[in-house]
Amino acid sequence: MIELRSAEQLRKATERARAGNLFVQTTSIYRQYRVTNRETGAEYVVNFFVRDGKRYGHCNCKAGTYNLACKHLSAAAGLHVMIAAARADSPERRAA
């Protein structure tokens, strides 16, 4: 589990993600994503969550088990930010 503080923190992982051939999909669980390496077929699960007002992410890849920011986490973060922004801007949320 890694605390997510800034985009700069994920800069190197983002560079690796851009160079890789990764495919990110949502799962049936909010804040959980499946990231597939199209070259190798390897699949990883990335989770995002909030505890005590702090944002965290975790990937089940080798780097993730060492609590390092990996390319899978970075790739999934891009999709997650878009989905979270859309949810925050939804009419149902604005009416609440």
C-alpha positions as CSV (number, residue, x, y, z in Angstrom):
1,M,0.0,0.0,0.0
2,I,1.4,3.4,-1.0
3,E,0.1,6.8,0.1
4,L,-0.7,8.9,-3.0
5,R,0.4,12.4,-2.5
6,S,1.2,13.9,-5.9
7,A,1.5,13.3,-9.6
8,E,5.3,13.8,-9.3
9,Q,5.4,10.8,-7.0
10,L,4.1,8.7,-9.9
11,R,6.2,10.4,-12.6
12,K,8.6,7.5,-13.3
13,A,5.8,4.9,-13.1
14,T,3.8,7.0,-15.5
15,E,6.7,7.0,-18.0
16,R,6.9,3.2,-17.7
17,A,3.1,2.9,-18.2
18,R,3.2,5.1,-21.3
19,A,6.0,2.9,-22.8
20,G,4.2,-0.3,-21.9
21,N,1.3,-1.9,-23.7
22,L,-1.2,-1.8,-20.8
23,F,-5.0,-2.1,-20.9
24,V,-7.0,-0.9,-17.9
25,Q,-10.5,-2.1,-17.1
26,T,-12.9,-1.4,-14.3
27,T,-14.2,-4.3,-12.2
28,S,-17.5,-4.6,-10.4
29,I,-15.9,-3.1,-7.3
30,Y,-15.6,0.7,-7.2
31,R,-12.0,1.8,-7.0
32,Q,-10.7,-1.5,-8.2
33,Y,-9.1,-2.0,-11.7
34,R,-7.7,-4.9,-13.7
35,V,-4.5,-3.9,-15.6
36,T,-3.4,-6.3,-18.4
37,N,0.0,-6.3,-20.0
38,R,-1.0,-6.9,-23.7
39,E,2.5,-8.1,-24.5
40,T,2.7,-10.8,-21.8
41,G,-0.9,-11.4,-20.9
42,A,-0.1,-10.8,-17.2
43,E,-3.0,-9.3,-15.2
44,Y,-2.7,-7.2,-12.1
45,V,-5.3,-5.9,-9.7
46,V,-5.0,-2.3,-8.5
47,N,-7.1,-0.9,-5.6
48,F,-7.5,2.7,-4.5
49,F,-8.9,3.7,-1.1
50,V,-9.1,6.5,1.4
51,R,-8.3,6.2,5.1
52,D,-8.3,9.1,7.6
53,G,-8.6,11.5,4.7
54,K,-5.4,10.1,2.9
55,R,-5.4,8.5,-0.5
56,Y,-3.7,5.1,-1.0
57,G,-3.2,2.7,-3.8
58,H,-2.1,-0.9,-4.0
59,C,-1.1,-3.3,-6.8
60,N,-0.6,-7.0,-6.5
61,C,2.5,-6.9,-8.8
62,K,6.0,-7.6,-7.5
63,A,6.7,-3.8,-7.1
64,G,3.4,-3.4,-5.3
65,T,4.2,-6.0,-2.8
66,Y,7.2,-3.8,-1.8
67,N,4.9,-0.7,-1.6
68,L,6.5,0.9,-4.7
69,A,4.6,3.0,-7.2
70,C,4.4,0.7,-10.3
71,K,3.3,1.3,-13.8
72,H,0.1,-0.6,-13.2
73,L,-0.9,1.8,-10.4
74,S,-0.1,4.8,-12.5
75,A,-2.1,3.5,-15.5
76,A,-5.1,2.7,-13.3
77,A,-4.9,6.1,-11.6
78,G,-5.6,7.9,-14.8
79,L,-8.9,6.0,-15.3
80,H,-9.8,6.3,-11.7
81,V,-9.4,10.1,-11.6
82,M,-11.7,10.4,-14.7
83,I,-14.3,8.1,-13.1
84,A,-14.2,9.8,-9.7
85,A,-14.6,13.2,-11.4
86,A,-17.6,12.0,-13.4
87,R,-19.2,10.6,-10.3
88,A,-18.6,13.8,-8.4
89,D,-20.2,15.8,-11.2
90,S,-23.2,13.5,-11.7
91,P,-26.7,15.0,-11.2
92,E,-27.5,12.6,-8.4
93,R,-24.4,13.8,-6.4
94,R,-25.2,17.4,-7.1
95,A,-28.8,17.0,-5.9
96,A,-27.7,15.5,-2.6
